Amino acid sequence: MDQKILSLAAEKTADKLQEFLQTLREGDLTNLLQNQAVKGKVAGALLRAIFKGSPCSEEAGTLRRRKIYTCCIQLVESGDLQKEIASEIIGLLMLEAHHFPGPLLVELANEFISAVREGSLVNGKSLELLPIILTALATKKENLAYGKGVLSGEECKKQLINTLCSGRWDQQYVIQLTSMFKDVPLTAEEVEFVVEKALSMFSKMNLQEIPPLVYQLLVLSSKVQM
């Protein structure tokens, strides 16, 4: 099946690739991608092909992207992949995030927030994607359903950051979570959310972790004229 997908992806148009992907059962693609990634074979090429045949202009393509994206996040977090394979997948997911519609970006961000708050991250490698998702969301101009209201992409980003900073952070990810916000365009209020959360974690940190956390806070604070 993987060779069929790759050969169709090599054609100039994606019509036949889209048609073939639509004939597959729900779990076929995720199982195929998982098996190939764990084996260290053609995972990157296969992932690129799936995204090519899953345009966001079609509902089926958007749903397929959503499932594949989540599958890849779980794969990266599992620790079952070779380092270079995991890095290649993360890189491809970063590139694709900006093509996603706003509602899907909100869903993905909420998945990350839930994983952080529930302490279900395994290695935290997938957190590299969260600043990309938040940044992409902030560029969306359409109104998005969020909670009981309707917000712009920028407003959704603010609410998501507030929710993340209001919840539980595992000690081992405090520095990483604080650091990732340097890659997100932040308002002064959003910087304050993050700084206050990080400062509240000081008492739970090991002594040797304090200097790098302070450094990340200084970098973060320099982003905005307070």
Disulfide bonds with the S-S distance in Angstrom:
none
